[in-house]
Amino acid sequence: MTDTIAALATRSGAAAIGIVRISGPRAADVLRRVVPKTRAVSRPRRISFGRAHHPESGTLIDEVVCVYAPAPHTATGEDVAEIHGHGGTLVMRALLDATLLAGARLAHPGEFSSRAFAHGRMDLTQAEALMALIGARSDKAARLAARHLSGAVGQGLADEYDALTDIAAALEASLDFPDEDLPAPQATQLRQRLADTLGRLRTVRDSYQLGDRLMRGAAIVICGKTNAGKSSLLNRLAREDRALVDETPGTTRDIVTASGEIDGIPVTYLDTAGFRASPERIEQRGIEKSQQALQRADVALLVIDGADDAVTNWQSYLPPLSCPVIAVHNKCDQPGFAVRPISLPDGPSLSLSISALEGTGIGALEAALSRMLQGETDASSVILTTARQHQLVKEAAVALERGLAALRSDMPAELVAADVREAREALAELWGRHAEGDVIDRIFSTFCLGK
Protein backbone atom coordinates (compact mmCIF):
# COMPACT_ATOMS: atom_id res chain seq x y z
CA MET A 1 0.00 0.00 0.00
CA THR A 2 3.00 2.35 0.24
CA ASP A 3 3.81 1.93 -3.46
CA THR A 4 2.40 4.12 -6.19
CA ILE A 5 0.83 1.97 -8.89
CA ALA A 6 -0.09 2.56 -12.52
CA ALA A 7 -1.92 0.66 -15.25
CA LEU A 8 -3.93 1.14 -18.41
CA ALA A 9 -7.55 1.82 -17.50
CA THR A 10 -8.73 1.27 -21.07
CA ARG A 11 -8.38 -1.60 -23.50
CA SER A 12 -5.23 -1.51 -25.64
CA GLY A 13 -5.65 -1.00 -29.36
CA ALA A 14 -6.91 1.69 -31.71
CA ALA A 15 -9.31 4.07 -29.97
CA ALA A 16 -10.07 7.78 -29.74
CA ILE A 17 -8.81 8.01 -26.14
CA GLY A 18 -6.78 5.83 -23.80
CA ILE A 19 -6.24 6.35 -20.08
CA VAL A 20 -3.32 5.59 -17.76
CA ARG A 21 -4.42 5.53 -14.13
CA ILE A 22 -2.04 6.24 -11.23
CA SER A 23 -2.76 5.77 -7.51
CA GLY A 24 -0.64 6.13 -4.40
CA PRO A 25 1.34 8.61 -2.33
CA ARG A 26 3.58 9.68 -5.24
CA ALA A 27 0.80 10.08 -7.82
CA ALA A 28 1.35 13.86 -8.07
CA ASP A 29 5.15 13.48 -8.48
CA VAL A 30 4.73 10.82 -11.18
CA LEU A 31 2.27 13.01 -13.04
CA ARG A 32 4.60 16.03 -12.90
CA ARG A 33 7.55 14.00 -14.24
CA VAL A 34 5.57 12.65 -17.19
CA VAL A 35 3.66 15.88 -17.93
CA PRO A 36 6.09 18.52 -16.62
CA LYS A 37 4.06 21.67 -17.21
CA THR A 38 0.64 20.36 -16.22
CA ARG A 39 -1.49 22.49 -13.92
CA ALA A 40 -3.53 19.47 -12.81
CA VAL A 41 -1.87 19.15 -9.39
CA SER A 42 -2.40 22.82 -8.52
CA ARG A 43 -5.98 22.64 -9.79
CA PRO A 44 -7.28 19.34 -8.36
CA ARG A 45 -10.32 17.68 -9.92
CA ARG A 46 -10.13 19.87 -13.01
CA ILE A 47 -9.05 18.80 -16.48
CA SER A 48 -5.73 20.29 -17.63
CA PHE A 49 -3.98 20.16 -21.00
CA GLY A 50 -0.32 19.12 -21.24
CA ARG A 51 2.39 17.39 -23.22
CA ALA A 52 3.69 14.04 -22.03
CA HIS A 53 7.43 13.42 -22.29
CA HIS A 54 9.75 10.52 -21.61
CA PRO A 55 11.05 11.17 -18.04
CA GLU A 56 14.69 10.49 -18.97
CA SER A 57 15.18 11.45 -22.63
CA GLY A 58 12.59 14.22 -22.70
CA THR A 59 11.16 12.91 -25.97
CA LEU A 60 7.61 14.05 -26.67
CA ILE A 61 5.14 11.17 -26.39
CA ASP A 62 1.72 12.73 -26.89
CA GLU A 63 -0.48 15.72 -26.28
CA VAL A 64 -2.68 14.76 -23.33
CA VAL A 65 -5.18 15.97 -20.78
CA CYS A 66 -4.67 15.20 -17.10
CA VAL A 67 -6.65 15.19 -13.89
CA TYR A 68 -5.46 14.87 -10.30
CA ALA A 69 -7.48 14.24 -7.11
CA PRO A 70 -6.00 14.13 -3.60
CA ALA A 71 -6.98 11.54 -0.99
CA PRO A 72 -9.25 10.54 0.62
CA HIS A 73 -12.20 11.36 -1.64
CA THR A 74 -11.12 9.28 -4.62
CA ALA A 75 -12.00 5.89 -6.03
CA THR A 76 -9.11 4.20 -4.20
CA GLY A 77 -9.01 6.48 -1.15
CA GLU A 78 -5.48 7.52 -2.19
CA ASP A 79 -4.05 10.32 -4.31
CA VAL A 80 -5.11 9.52 -7.88
CA ALA A 81 -4.00 10.90 -11.24
CA GLU A 82 -5.03 10.07 -14.78
CA ILE A 83 -3.38 10.81 -18.12
CA HIS A 84 -5.74 10.78 -21.09
CA GLY A 85 -3.93 10.34 -24.40
CA HIS A 86 -4.77 9.40 -27.96
CA GLY A 87 -5.76 5.75 -28.06
CA GLY A 88 -3.37 3.35 -29.73
CA THR A 89 -1.20 0.48 -28.59
CA LEU A 90 2.17 2.22 -29.03
CA VAL A 91 1.08 5.57 -27.57
CA MET A 92 -0.53 4.05 -24.48
CA ARG A 93 2.41 1.68 -23.94
CA ALA A 94 4.79 4.65 -24.09
CA LEU A 95 2.67 6.63 -21.58
CA LEU A 96 2.49 3.67 -19.21
CA ASP A 97 6.23 3.01 -19.49
CA ALA A 98 6.83 6.70 -18.74
CA THR A 99 4.84 6.50 -15.48
CA LEU A 100 6.84 3.42 -14.44
CA LEU A 101 10.11 5.21 -15.10
CA ALA A 102 8.79 8.20 -13.15
CA GLY A 103 8.38 6.20 -9.94
CA ALA A 104 5.25 4.06 -10.20
CA ARG A 105 5.15 0.29 -10.50
CA LEU A 106 2.79 -1.78 -12.64
CA ALA A 107 -0.40 -2.58 -10.74
CA HIS A 108 -1.43 -6.16 -10.07
CA PRO A 109 -4.82 -7.36 -11.36
CA GLY A 110 -7.53 -5.79 -9.21
CA GLU A 111 -5.08 -3.74 -7.16
CA PHE A 112 -6.92 -0.44 -7.62
CA SER A 113 -10.11 -2.06 -6.36
CA SER A 114 -8.35 -3.85 -3.50
CA ARG A 115 -6.96 -0.49 -2.34
CA ALA A 116 -10.47 0.94 -2.51
CA PHE A 117 -11.60 -1.91 -0.25
CA ALA A 118 -8.68 -1.41 2.14
CA HIS A 119 -9.49 2.29 2.46
CA GLY A 120 -13.21 1.71 3.04
CA ARG A 121 -14.35 2.97 -0.36
CA MET A 122 -16.17 -0.30 -1.10
CA ASP A 123 -17.01 -3.59 0.61
CA LEU A 124 -16.54 -7.06 -0.86
CA THR A 125 -20.09 -7.27 -2.20
CA GLN A 126 -19.48 -4.04 -4.11
CA ALA A 127 -16.19 -5.41 -5.44
CA GLU A 128 -17.97 -8.53 -6.67
CA ALA A 129 -20.65 -6.30 -8.21
CA LEU A 130 -18.00 -4.41 -10.14
CA MET A 131 -16.87 -7.56 -11.91
CA ALA A 132 -20.48 -8.63 -12.41
CA LEU A 133 -21.25 -5.29 -14.06
CA ILE A 134 -18.30 -5.67 -16.43
CA GLY A 135 -19.30 -9.21 -17.36
CA ALA A 136 -23.09 -8.72 -17.41
CA ARG A 137 -24.78 -10.64 -20.22
CA SER A 138 -28.17 -8.89 -20.11
CA ASP A 139 -29.64 -5.50 -19.23
CA LYS A 140 -31.31 -7.00 -16.16
CA ALA A 141 -28.02 -8.46 -14.94
CA ALA A 142 -26.30 -5.11 -15.48
CA ARG A 143 -29.00 -3.27 -13.53
CA LEU A 144 -28.72 -5.73 -10.66
CA ALA A 145 -24.93 -5.39 -10.61
CA ALA A 146 -25.26 -1.59 -10.59
CA ARG A 147 -27.60 -1.82 -7.59
CA HIS A 148 -25.08 -3.99 -5.77
CA LEU A 149 -22.27 -1.61 -6.71
CA SER A 150 -24.13 1.13 -4.85
CA GLY A 151 -24.24 -1.07 -1.74
CA ALA A 152 -27.64 -2.77 -2.07
CA VAL A 153 -26.52 -6.03 -0.43
CA GLY A 154 -25.06 -4.29 2.61
CA GLN A 155 -28.03 -1.98 2.95
CA GLY A 156 -30.48 -4.84 2.43
CA LEU A 157 -28.97 -6.95 5.21
CA ALA A 158 -28.19 -4.10 7.62
CA ASP A 159 -31.46 -4.60 9.51
CA GLU A 160 -30.74 -8.30 10.01
CA TYR A 161 -27.23 -7.54 11.27
CA ASP A 162 -28.54 -4.86 13.65
CA ALA A 163 -31.25 -7.22 14.92
CA LEU A 164 -28.64 -9.90 15.65
CA THR A 165 -26.50 -7.30 17.42
CA ASP A 166 -29.43 -6.39 19.71
CA ILE A 167 -30.27 -10.05 20.35
CA ALA A 168 -26.62 -10.82 21.13
CA ALA A 169 -26.47 -7.89 23.56
CA ALA A 170 -29.56 -9.14 25.40
CA LEU A 171 -28.16 -12.67 25.63
CA GLU A 172 -24.73 -11.49 26.73
CA ALA A 173 -26.31 -9.36 29.44
CA SER A 174 -28.15 -12.40 30.79
CA LEU A 175 -24.83 -14.22 31.15
CA ASP A 176 -23.95 -11.87 34.01
CA PHE A 177 -26.49 -13.81 36.06
CA PRO A 178 -25.81 -17.43 35.13
CA ASP A 179 -27.98 -18.88 37.88
CA GLU A 180 -31.08 -17.12 36.63
CA ASP A 181 -33.13 -18.13 33.60
CA LEU A 182 -34.28 -15.59 31.06
CA PRO A 183 -37.61 -14.09 32.13
CA ALA A 184 -40.45 -15.69 30.18
CA PRO A 185 -41.52 -12.46 28.42
CA GLN A 186 -37.93 -11.74 27.36
CA ALA A 187 -37.41 -15.32 26.11
CA THR A 188 -40.63 -15.13 24.10
CA GLN A 189 -39.59 -11.83 22.55
CA LEU A 190 -36.12 -13.16 21.68
CA ARG A 191 -37.62 -16.27 20.07
CA GLN A 192 -39.88 -14.12 17.92
CA ARG A 193 -37.06 -11.80 16.88
CA LEU A 194 -34.81 -14.74 16.04
CA ALA A 195 -37.57 -16.39 14.02
CA ASP A 196 -38.28 -13.17 12.09
CA THR A 197 -34.60 -12.62 11.33
CA LEU A 198 -34.17 -16.25 10.29
CA GLY A 199 -37.15 -15.99 7.93
CA ARG A 200 -35.66 -12.95 6.20
CA LEU A 201 -32.25 -14.62 5.88
CA ARG A 202 -33.83 -17.69 4.31
CA THR A 203 -35.51 -15.48 1.71
CA VAL A 204 -32.18 -13.84 0.89
CA ARG A 205 -30.42 -17.21 0.80
CA ASP A 206 -32.95 -18.59 -1.68
CA SER A 207 -32.52 -15.56 -3.97
CA TYR A 208 -29.17 -16.96 -5.10
CA GLN A 209 -30.82 -19.28 -7.60
CA LEU A 210 -32.12 -16.28 -9.57
CA GLY A 211 -28.96 -14.20 -9.00
CA ASP A 212 -26.72 -16.98 -10.24
CA ARG A 213 -28.84 -17.45 -13.35
CA LEU A 214 -28.79 -13.72 -14.09
CA MET A 215 -25.00 -13.67 -13.96
CA ARG A 216 -24.09 -17.12 -15.24
CA GLY A 217 -27.07 -17.78 -17.48
CA ALA A 218 -29.32 -20.83 -17.59
CA ALA A 219 -29.07 -24.05 -19.61
CA ILE A 220 -32.28 -25.25 -21.25
CA VAL A 221 -31.81 -28.74 -22.68
CA ILE A 222 -34.13 -29.93 -25.45
CA CYS A 223 -34.42 -33.72 -25.49
CA GLY A 224 -36.73 -36.45 -26.80
CA LYS A 225 -37.06 -39.15 -29.43
CA THR A 226 -35.74 -38.78 -32.94
CA ASN A 227 -37.97 -36.77 -35.30
CA ALA A 228 -40.03 -35.33 -32.44
CA GLY A 229 -39.21 -31.77 -33.60
CA LYS A 230 -36.39 -30.85 -31.21
CA SER A 231 -34.29 -29.04 -33.81
CA SER A 232 -37.35 -27.16 -35.09
CA LEU A 233 -38.06 -26.06 -31.53
CA LEU A 234 -34.47 -24.88 -31.07
CA ASN A 235 -34.71 -22.80 -34.23
CA ARG A 236 -38.04 -21.37 -33.13
CA LEU A 237 -36.80 -20.41 -29.66
CA ALA A 238 -33.52 -19.00 -31.00
CA ARG A 239 -35.30 -17.04 -33.77
CA GLU A 240 -32.77 -18.35 -36.29
CA ASP A 241 -31.91 -21.56 -38.13
CA ARG A 242 -29.27 -22.98 -35.83
CA ALA A 243 -29.93 -26.69 -36.35
CA LEU A 244 -30.50 -28.77 -39.47
CA VAL A 245 -34.04 -30.10 -39.78
CA ASP A 246 -34.69 -33.27 -41.78
CA GLU A 247 -37.10 -36.20 -41.73
CA THR A 248 -34.18 -38.65 -41.52
CA PRO A 249 -33.96 -40.00 -37.94
CA GLY A 250 -30.79 -39.12 -36.05
CA THR A 251 -29.94 -35.91 -37.94
CA THR A 252 -28.66 -34.28 -34.73
CA ARG A 253 -25.71 -36.30 -33.46
CA ASP A 254 -23.89 -33.71 -31.40
CA ILE A 255 -25.16 -30.92 -29.17
CA VAL A 256 -26.19 -27.79 -31.06
CA THR A 257 -26.39 -24.62 -28.97
CA ALA A 258 -28.04 -21.23 -29.38
CA SER A 259 -28.06 -18.20 -27.11
CA GLY A 260 -31.10 -16.21 -26.09
CA GLU A 261 -32.69 -14.28 -23.28
CA ILE A 262 -35.86 -14.84 -21.28
CA ASP A 263 -37.07 -11.86 -19.23
CA GLY A 264 -33.52 -10.65 -18.62
CA ILE A 265 -32.00 -14.07 -17.91
CA PRO A 266 -29.34 -15.15 -20.45
CA VAL A 267 -30.10 -18.67 -21.63
CA THR A 268 -28.35 -21.29 -23.70
CA TYR A 269 -30.59 -23.69 -25.56
CA LEU A 270 -29.05 -27.11 -26.18
CA ASP A 271 -30.52 -29.31 -28.91
CA THR A 272 -29.45 -32.88 -28.18
CA ALA A 273 -29.28 -36.14 -30.08
CA GLY A 274 -32.62 -37.91 -30.26
CA PHE A 275 -33.30 -41.11 -28.35
CA ARG A 276 -34.20 -44.33 -30.13
CA ALA A 277 -33.96 -48.03 -29.39
CA SER A 278 -31.16 -49.02 -31.80
CA PRO A 279 -28.93 -46.03 -32.49
CA GLU A 280 -25.77 -46.18 -34.61
CA ARG A 281 -22.42 -46.12 -32.80
CA ILE A 282 -21.74 -42.41 -33.31
CA GLU A 283 -25.38 -41.64 -32.59
CA GLN A 284 -25.04 -43.49 -29.27
CA ARG A 285 -22.15 -41.22 -28.33
CA GLY A 286 -24.40 -38.27 -29.04
CA ILE A 287 -27.10 -39.72 -26.79
CA GLU A 288 -24.54 -40.13 -24.00
CA LYS A 289 -23.62 -36.45 -24.34
CA SER A 290 -27.32 -35.61 -24.23
CA GLN A 291 -27.70 -37.43 -20.93
CA GLN A 292 -24.69 -35.59 -19.50
CA ALA A 293 -26.14 -32.24 -20.57
CA LEU A 294 -29.45 -33.10 -18.90
CA GLN A 295 -27.72 -33.60 -15.56
CA ARG A 296 -26.46 -29.99 -15.74
CA ALA A 297 -29.69 -28.48 -17.05
CA ASP A 298 -31.69 -25.75 -15.33
CA VAL A 299 -34.80 -26.83 -17.24
CA ALA A 300 -35.39 -29.83 -19.51
CA LEU A 301 -37.79 -29.63 -22.45
CA LEU A 302 -38.96 -33.17 -23.23
CA VAL A 303 -40.29 -32.96 -26.78
CA ILE A 304 -42.96 -35.52 -27.63
CA ASP A 305 -44.36 -36.21 -31.07
CA GLY A 306 -48.06 -35.72 -30.43
CA ALA A 307 -48.94 -37.14 -33.85
CA ASP A 308 -47.18 -40.46 -33.11
CA ASP A 309 -49.21 -43.25 -31.50
CA ALA A 310 -46.12 -44.81 -29.87
CA VAL A 311 -45.94 -44.42 -26.07
CA THR A 312 -42.39 -44.24 -24.72
CA ASN A 313 -41.06 -45.30 -21.33
CA TRP A 314 -38.86 -42.24 -20.84
CA GLN A 315 -37.22 -43.63 -17.71
CA SER A 316 -35.18 -45.96 -19.90
CA TYR A 317 -33.65 -42.96 -21.74
CA LEU A 318 -33.45 -40.11 -19.24
CA PRO A 319 -30.93 -39.95 -16.37
CA PRO A 320 -32.19 -38.97 -12.88
CA LEU A 321 -33.15 -35.30 -13.19
CA SER A 322 -33.08 -32.66 -10.46
CA CYS A 323 -34.33 -29.88 -12.73
CA PRO A 324 -37.92 -29.06 -13.74
CA VAL A 325 -39.19 -30.94 -16.79
CA ILE A 326 -41.66 -29.47 -19.27
CA ALA A 327 -43.39 -32.05 -21.44
CA VAL A 328 -43.69 -30.31 -24.82
CA HIS A 329 -46.28 -32.09 -26.96
CA ASN A 330 -45.30 -31.03 -30.46
CA LYS A 331 -47.10 -31.09 -33.84
CA CYS A 332 -50.46 -29.88 -32.55
CA ASP A 333 -51.08 -28.63 -36.11
CA GLN A 334 -51.08 -32.16 -37.54
CA PRO A 335 -53.96 -34.69 -37.87
CA GLY A 336 -54.02 -37.33 -35.16
CA PHE A 337 -52.40 -35.06 -32.57
CA ALA A 338 -53.02 -36.05 -28.97
CA VAL A 339 -51.36 -35.46 -25.61
CA ARG A 340 -49.46 -38.71 -25.03
CA PRO A 341 -48.92 -40.28 -21.57
CA ILE A 342 -45.58 -39.49 -19.91
CA SER A 343 -43.71 -42.03 -17.81
CA LEU A 344 -41.36 -40.19 -15.42
CA PRO A 345 -40.64 -40.90 -11.72
CA ASP A 346 -42.08 -37.56 -10.57
CA GLY A 347 -44.01 -36.69 -13.70
CA PRO A 348 -43.36 -33.54 -15.70
CA SER A 349 -43.49 -30.18 -13.93
CA LEU A 350 -45.74 -28.91 -16.71
CA SER A 351 -47.26 -30.12 -19.98
CA LEU A 352 -47.83 -27.86 -23.00
CA SER A 353 -49.00 -28.36 -26.57
CA ILE A 354 -47.14 -26.54 -29.36
CA SER A 355 -46.34 -26.55 -33.04
CA ALA A 356 -42.64 -25.81 -33.51
CA LEU A 357 -43.29 -25.60 -37.26
CA GLU A 358 -46.11 -23.04 -37.03
CA GLY A 359 -45.08 -21.30 -33.81
CA THR A 360 -48.28 -22.17 -31.98
CA GLY A 361 -47.86 -22.24 -28.19
CA ILE A 362 -44.27 -20.90 -28.21
CA GLY A 363 -45.31 -17.80 -26.26
CA ALA A 364 -46.88 -19.96 -23.54
CA LEU A 365 -43.74 -22.11 -23.43
CA GLU A 366 -41.48 -19.07 -23.02
CA ALA A 367 -43.75 -17.70 -20.29
CA ALA A 368 -43.51 -21.04 -18.45
CA LEU A 369 -39.72 -21.01 -18.79
CA SER A 370 -39.64 -17.47 -17.39
CA ARG A 371 -41.64 -18.50 -14.31
CA MET A 372 -39.39 -21.48 -13.68
CA LEU A 373 -36.16 -19.52 -14.07
CA GLN A 374 -37.30 -16.47 -12.10
CA GLY A 375 -38.74 -18.48 -9.19
CA GLU A 376 -40.56 -16.57 -6.48
CA THR A 377 -37.81 -14.04 -5.75
CA ASP A 378 -38.93 -10.42 -5.66
CA ALA A 379 -36.74 -8.58 -8.17
CA SER A 380 -36.66 -5.51 -5.88
CA SER A 381 -35.31 -7.43 -2.88
CA VAL A 382 -31.74 -8.42 -2.04
CA ILE A 383 -30.53 -10.94 -4.64
CA LEU A 384 -27.27 -12.79 -4.01
CA THR A 385 -25.10 -13.26 -7.08
CA THR A 386 -21.96 -15.15 -5.98
CA ALA A 387 -21.33 -18.53 -4.38
CA ARG A 388 -19.39 -16.77 -1.58
CA GLN A 389 -22.36 -14.59 -0.68
CA HIS A 390 -24.71 -17.56 -0.79
CA GLN A 391 -22.48 -19.70 1.42
CA LEU A 392 -22.13 -17.02 4.10
CA VAL A 393 -25.86 -16.25 4.27
CA LYS A 394 -26.53 -19.99 4.40
CA GLU A 395 -24.07 -20.33 7.30
CA ALA A 396 -25.78 -17.46 9.12
CA ALA A 397 -29.19 -19.10 8.63
CA VAL A 398 -27.94 -22.49 9.87
CA ALA A 399 -26.46 -20.86 12.98
CA LEU A 400 -29.75 -19.10 13.72
CA GLU A 401 -31.68 -22.35 13.22
CA ARG A 402 -29.52 -23.93 15.92
CA GLY A 403 -29.88 -20.90 18.18
CA LEU A 404 -33.65 -20.80 17.81
CA ALA A 405 -33.93 -24.54 18.52
CA ALA A 406 -31.77 -24.10 21.62
CA LEU A 407 -33.86 -21.17 22.84
CA ARG A 408 -37.10 -23.11 22.33
CA SER A 409 -35.63 -26.01 24.28
CA ASP A 410 -34.68 -23.73 27.19
CA MET A 411 -31.01 -24.45 26.66
CA PRO A 412 -28.44 -22.24 28.47
CA ALA A 413 -28.25 -18.69 27.15
CA GLU A 414 -24.53 -19.01 26.36
CA LEU A 415 -25.27 -21.68 23.74
CA VAL A 416 -27.81 -19.44 22.04
CA ALA A 417 -25.40 -16.50 22.27
CA ALA A 418 -22.68 -18.54 20.55
CA ASP A 419 -24.98 -19.34 17.63
CA VAL A 420 -26.09 -15.72 17.27
CA ARG A 421 -22.44 -14.63 17.38
CA GLU A 422 -21.60 -17.10 14.58
CA ALA A 423 -24.44 -15.74 12.44
CA ARG A 424 -23.27 -12.16 12.96
CA GLU A 425 -19.71 -13.09 12.02
CA ALA A 426 -20.92 -14.74 8.81
CA LEU A 427 -22.81 -11.60 7.79
CA ALA A 428 -19.83 -9.41 8.71
CA GLU A 429 -17.61 -11.54 6.47
CA LEU A 430 -20.11 -10.98 3.67
CA TRP A 431 -18.98 -7.35 3.56
CA GLY A 432 -15.35 -8.24 4.27
CA ARG A 433 -15.16 -6.99 7.85
CA HIS A 434 -13.58 -10.21 9.13
CA ALA A 435 -12.71 -11.91 5.85
CA GLU A 436 -9.45 -13.84 5.69
CA GLY A 437 -6.67 -12.47 3.50
CA ASP A 438 -6.73 -15.34 1.03
CA VAL A 439 -10.46 -14.82 0.43
CA ILE A 440 -9.87 -11.14 -0.33
CA ASP A 441 -6.90 -11.93 -2.57
CA ARG A 442 -8.92 -14.52 -4.47
CA ILE A 443 -11.71 -12.03 -5.20
CA PHE A 444 -9.47 -9.26 -6.48
CA SER A 445 -7.17 -11.58 -8.44
CA THR A 446 -10.05 -12.18 -10.85
CA PHE A 447 -10.06 -8.48 -11.83
CA CYS A 448 -8.32 -7.17 -14.91
CA LEU A 449 -5.34 -4.81 -14.85
CA GLY A 450 -6.39 -1.22 -14.23
CA LYS A 451 -9.38 -2.21 -12.08
CORBELBEL-V382862 format. One record per pair of residues at least 24 apart in sequence whose C-alpha atoms are under 6 Angstrom apart, sorted by the first residue. I is the first residue (numbers start at 1). J is the second residue. D is the distance in Angstrom with one decimal. If there is no record, write none. Layout:
i:I j:J d:D
i:I j:J d:D
//
This chain:
i:4 j:104 d:4.9
i:5 j:104 d:5.1
i:5 j:105 d:4.9
i:5 j:106 d:5.7
i:5 j:107 d:5.1
i:6 j:106 d:5.2
i:6 j:107 d:5.4
i:7 j:106 d:5.9
i:7 j:107 d:5.8
i:7 j:450 d:5.0
i:8 j:450 d:5.4
i:9 j:450 d:4.6
i:12 j:89 d:5.4
i:13 j:88 d:4.9
i:13 j:89 d:4.8
i:14 j:87 d:5.6
i:14 j:88 d:4.4
i:15 j:87 d:4.4
i:15 j:88 d:6.0
i:16 j:86 d:5.8
i:16 j:87 d:5.1
i:17 j:85 d:5.7
i:17 j:86 d:4.6
i:17 j:87 d:4.3
i:18 j:84 d:5.7
i:18 j:85 d:5.4
i:18 j:86 d:5.8
i:18 j:87 d:4.4
i:19 j:83 d:5.6
i:19 j:84 d:4.6
i:20 j:82 d:5.6
i:20 j:83 d:5.2
i:21 j:82 d:4.6
i:22 j:80 d:5.6
i:22 j:81 d:5.1
i:23 j:79 d:5.7
i:23 j:80 d:4.4
i:24 j:78 d:5.5
i:24 j:79 d:5.4
i:25 j:79 d:6.0
i:27 j:79 d:6.0
i:27 j:80 d:5.9
i:27 j:81 d:6.0
i:30 j:102 d:5.2
i:40 j:67 d:5.4
i:40 j:68 d:5.6
i:41 j:68 d:5.7
i:44 j:68 d:5.2
i:44 j:69 d:5.3
i:45 j:69 d:5.3
i:54 j:98 d:5.6
i:76 j:115 d:5.5
i:76 j:116 d:3.9
i:77 j:116 d:5.9
i:77 j:119 d:5.6
i:109 j:445 d:5.6
i:109 j:447 d:5.4
i:109 j:448 d:5.0
i:109 j:449 d:4.4
i:110 j:444 d:4.8
i:110 j:445 d:5.8
i:110 j:447 d:4.5
i:110 j:448 d:5.9
i:110 j:451 d:5.0
i:112 j:451 d:5.4
i:113 j:451 d:5.8
i:123 j:431 d:5.2
i:124 j:431 d:5.1
i:124 j:432 d:5.4
i:125 j:431 d:5.9
i:138 j:264 d:5.8
i:140 j:264 d:4.9
i:141 j:214 d:5.4
i:153 j:382 d:6.0
i:156 j:382 d:5.9
i:160 j:197 d:5.9
i:168 j:417 d:5.9
i:171 j:417 d:5.8
i:198 j:397 d:6.0
i:205 j:390 d:5.9
i:205 j:393 d:5.8
i:205 j:394 d:6.0
i:207 j:377 d:5.8
i:207 j:383 d:5.1
i:207 j:384 d:5.9
i:208 j:384 d:4.7
i:208 j:385 d:5.8
i:210 j:374 d:5.8
i:211 j:383 d:5.7
i:211 j:384 d:5.5
i:211 j:385 d:4.4
i:212 j:385 d:5.1
i:214 j:265 d:5.0
i:217 j:266 d:4.6
i:217 j:267 d:5.2
i:218 j:267 d:4.7
i:218 j:298 d:5.9
i:219 j:267 d:5.8
i:219 j:268 d:5.0
i:219 j:297 d:5.2
i:219 j:298 d:5.3
i:220 j:269 d:4.9
i:220 j:297 d:5.9
i:220 j:298 d:6.0
i:220 j:299 d:5.0
i:220 j:300 d:5.8
i:221 j:269 d:5.9
i:221 j:270 d:4.7
i:221 j:300 d:4.9
i:222 j:270 d:5.9
i:222 j:271 d:5.0
i:222 j:301 d:4.7
i:223 j:272 d:5.7
i:223 j:302 d:5.1
i:224 j:274 d:5.6
i:224 j:275 d:6.0
i:224 j:302 d:5.3
i:224 j:303 d:5.0
i:225 j:274 d:4.7
i:225 j:275 d:4.4
i:225 j:276 d:6.0
i:226 j:250 d:5.9
i:226 j:274 d:4.2
i:226 j:275 d:5.7
i:228 j:304 d:5.6
i:228 j:305 d:4.6
i:232 j:356 d:5.7
i:233 j:356 d:5.0
i:253 j:283 d:5.4
i:253 j:286 d:5.0
i:254 j:286 d:5.2
i:298 j:323 d:5.5
i:299 j:323 d:5.5
i:299 j:324 d:5.2
i:300 j:325 d:4.8
i:301 j:325 d:6.0
i:301 j:326 d:5.0
i:302 j:327 d:4.9
i:302 j:328 d:5.7
i:303 j:328 d:4.7
i:304 j:328 d:6.0
i:304 j:329 d:4.8
i:304 j:330 d:5.8
i:305 j:330 d:5.3
i:306 j:330 d:5.4
i:306 j:331 d:5.8
i:306 j:337 d:4.9
i:306 j:338 d:5.2
i:306 j:339 d:5.8
i:307 j:336 d:5.2
i:307 j:337 d:4.2
i:313 j:343 d:5.5
i:314 j:343 d:5.7
i:315 j:344 d:5.9
i:324 j:349 d:5.7
i:325 j:349 d:5.2
i:326 j:350 d:4.8
i:326 j:351 d:5.7
i:327 j:351 d:4.6
i:328 j:352 d:5.1
i:328 j:353 d:5.9
i:329 j:353 d:4.6
i:330 j:354 d:5.0
i:330 j:355 d:5.3
i:331 j:355 d:4.7
i:392 j:426 d:5.4
i:396 j:423 d:4.0
i:396 j:426 d:5.6
i:399 j:423 d:5.5
//
